[in-house]
Amino acid sequence: MSDTPTFEEERARLQELVLEKGTRTSKRFFNLDQAAYRDGALTARTKELLGLVASTVLRCDDCIHYHLNRTQELGFSHDEIREALDVALIVGGSITIPHVRRAYGVLEETEDRCGE
């Protein structure tokens, strides 16, 4: 077993650090981020898939990893996620290819763990 924290553990630790020590502005922004992903006219589930596409187009690997985890937690199949990544690839163009590759790598890891 590795002493290196997982992506999820490190993200949670750093999230708490910001919420504990951040300014009022940073705390408000983080709260707005959470609020944007709650159910509304669109379901929270749909918003996570949109977050994955936007994160891929914007080329944010941490965000992609986070939204990949969330979309799987919310019950999207790997096939549905792959189709969403296709949309991101079309919208973002060839510059998103390395990020799509890494996203497929994350999906492969979860296939190995979950047997999907």
For each residue, the residues with C-beta under 8 A, 3 or more apart:
1:
2:
3:
4:
5: 9 10 13
6: 9 10
7: 10 11 62 65
8: 11 12 69
9: 5 6 12 13
10: 5 6 7 13 14
11: 7 8 14 15 62 66
12: 8 9 15 16
13: 5 9 10 16 17
14: 10 11 17 18
15: 11 12 18 19 30
16: 12 13 19 20
17: 13 14 20 21
18: 14 15 21 22 26 27 30
19: 15 16 22 27 30
20: 16 17
21: 17 18
22: 18 19 25 26 27 30
23: 26 27
24: 27 28
25: 22 28 29
26: 18 22 23 29 30
27: 18 19 22 23 24 30 31
28: 24 25 31 32
29: 25 26 32 33
30: 15 18 19 22 26 27 33 34
31: 27 28 34 35
32: 28 29 35 36
33: 29 30 36 37
34: 30 31 37 38
35: 31 32 38
36: 32 33 47
37: 33 34 44 47 48 51
38: 34 35 44
39: 42 43 44
40:
41:
42: 39 46 47 50
43: 39 46 47
44: 37 38 39 47 48 74
45: 48 49 74 75 76
46: 42 43 49 50
47: 36 37 42 43 44 50 51
48: 37 44 45 51 52 67 70 71 74 76
49: 45 46 52 53 67 71 76 80 81 84
50: 42 46 47 53 54
51: 37 47 48 54 55 63 67 70
52: 48 49 55 56 64 67 68 71 81 84 85 88
53: 49 50 56 57 84 85 87 88 91
54: 50 51 57 58 88
55: 51 52 58 60 63 64 66 67
56: 52 53 59 64 85 88 89 92 96 99 100 103
57: 53 54 88 91 92 96
58: 54 55 63
59: 56 92 95 96 99
60: 55 63 64
61: 64 65 99 102
62: 7 11 65 66
63: 51 55 58 60 66 67
64: 52 55 56 60 61 67 68 99 102 103 106
65: 7 61 62 68 69 106
66: 11 55 62 63 69 70
67: 48 49 51 52 55 63 64 70 71
68: 52 64 65 71 72 81 103 106 107 110
69: 8 65 66 72 73
70: 48 51 66 67 73 74
71: 48 49 52 67 68 74 76 80 81 84
72: 68 69 75 76 78 81 110 114
73: 69 70
74: 44 45 48 70 71
75: 45 72
76: 45 48 49 71 72 80 81 84
77: 80 81 116
78: 72 81 82 107 110 111 116
79: 82 83
80: 49 71 76 77 83 84
81: 49 52 68 71 72 76 77 78 84 85 103 107
82: 78 79 85 86 104 107
83: 79 80 86 87
84: 49 52 53 71 76 80 81 87 88
85: 52 53 56 81 82 88 89 100 103 104
86: 82 83 89 90
87: 53 83 84 90 91
88: 52 53 54 56 57 84 85 91 92 96 100
89: 56 85 86 92 93 96 97 100
90: 86 87 93
91: 53 57 87 88
92: 56 57 59 88 89 95 96
93: 89 90 96
94: 97
95: 59 92
96: 56 57 59 88 89 92 93 99 100
97: 89 94 100 101
98: 101 102
99: 56 59 61 64 96 102 103
100: 56 85 88 89 96 97 103 104
101: 97 98 104 105
102: 61 64 98 99 105 106
103: 56 64 68 81 85 99 100 106 107
104: 82 85 100 101 107 108
105: 101 102 108 109
106: 64 65 68 102 103 109 110
107: 68 78 81 82 103 104 110 111
108: 104 105 111 112
109: 105 106 112 113
110: 68 72 78 106 107 113 114 116
111: 78 107 108 114 115 116
112: 108 109 115
113: 109 110
114: 72 110 111
115: 111 112
116: 77 78 110 111
